[in-house]
Amino acid sequence: MNITLASTSLPAPAANPAAAKAVLRNDAAKNEKAARDFEALLLTPVLDALQKTFAGDSEDSKTPGASDYRQMGSQALGQAIAARGGIGIAQLILRHLQPPKVSGGS
């Protein structure tokens, strides 16, 4: 899973404001996807550990490849949780990436 954050710099002199807004929207979408992917990446080991704890010691867990399927299930669940808002990690990352708000008092 590749996670890359887009830069929020505008193209050389913003001669075309519509193009600059399109670039910013595209960057925001890339940043949002990266933040959600990162949150899913963090949730996967937590969910996997929970599943191991509650699954107990059954015959199914001794089947070759069972741990791989459990890991894939945990990863899919983590991605689904993150895609629907997650636990707030993605929002914290996105808030951190926003430029600081400066009051424009004269």
C-alpha positions in Angstrom: 0.0 0.0 0.0 1.7 3.2 -1.1 1.0 6.3 0.9 2.1 9.6 -0.5 1.1 13.1 0.6 0.5 15.7 -2.1 2.1 19.0 -1.8 -0.2 22.0 -1.4 1.9 24.4 -3.4 0.3 26.4 -6.2 1.6 26.2 -9.7 3.8 29.1 -10.8 2.1 32.5 -10.7 -1.6 31.7 -10.4 -2.4 33.1 -13.8 -5.4 30.8 -14.0 -7.3 30.8 -10.7 -9.6 28.0 -11.9 -6.5 25.7 -12.6 -5.0 26.6 -9.2 -8.3 25.6 -7.5 -8.4 22.4 -9.4 -4.8 21.6 -8.3 -5.7 22.3 -4.7 -8.8 20.1 -4.9 -6.8 17.3 -6.5 -4.1 17.6 -3.7 -6.8 17.6 -1.0 -8.3 14.4 -2.5 -4.9 12.8 -2.6 -4.2 13.9 1.0 -7.5 12.5 2.2 -6.9 9.2 0.5 -3.4 9.0 2.0 -4.7 9.8 5.5 -7.4 7.2 5.3 -4.9 4.6 4.0 -2.6 5.4 6.8 -5.4 5.1 9.4 -6.3 1.7 7.9 -2.7 0.7 8.1 -2.6 1.6 11.8 -6.0 -0.2 12.5 -4.9 -3.5 10.9 -2.6 -4.8 13.6 -5.0 -3.7 16.3 -7.9 -5.6 14.7 -5.7 -8.6 14.0 -4.7 -8.8 17.7 -8.3 -8.5 18.8 -9.3 -11.2 16.4 -6.6 -13.5 17.7 -7.7 -12.8 21.3 -11.3 -13.6 20.7 -10.8 -16.5 18.3 -9.3 -18.7 20.9 -7.4 -21.9 20.0 -9.4 -23.8 17.5 -8.6 -26.4 14.9 -9.2 -23.8 12.1 -6.3 -21.6 13.4 -3.9 -24.5 12.8 -4.8 -24.9 9.1 -2.0 -23.8 6.8 -2.7 -20.3 5.6 -5.2 -19.5 8.3 -3.1 -16.6 9.7 -2.8 -15.1 6.2 -6.6 -15.2 5.7 -7.1 -13.7 9.2 -4.6 -10.9 8.3 -6.4 -10.2 5.0 -9.7 -10.0 6.8 -8.3 -7.6 9.4 -6.8 -5.5 6.7 -10.1 -5.3 4.8 -12.0 -4.5 8.0 -9.4 -1.7 8.8 -9.9 -0.2 5.3 -13.7 -0.3 5.6 -13.6 1.4 9.0 -11.2 4.1 7.8 -13.3 4.7 4.6 -16.3 5.4 6.8 -14.7 7.9 9.1 -12.5 5.6 11.1 -11.6 6.5 14.7 -10.4 10.1 13.9 -6.7 9.5 13.0 -7.2 10.6 9.3 -9.0 13.8 10.4 -6.2 14.7 12.7 -3.7 14.2 9.9 -5.7 16.3 7.5 -6.2 19.0 10.1 -2.4 19.0 10.6 -1.8 19.4 6.8 -4.0 22.4 6.5 -2.2 25.8 6.3 -2.4 27.7 9.6 -5.2 30.2 9.8 -4.0 33.7 10.3 -6.3 36.6 11.3 -6.0 39.4 8.8 -6.3 42.3 11.1 -4.8 45.6 9.9 
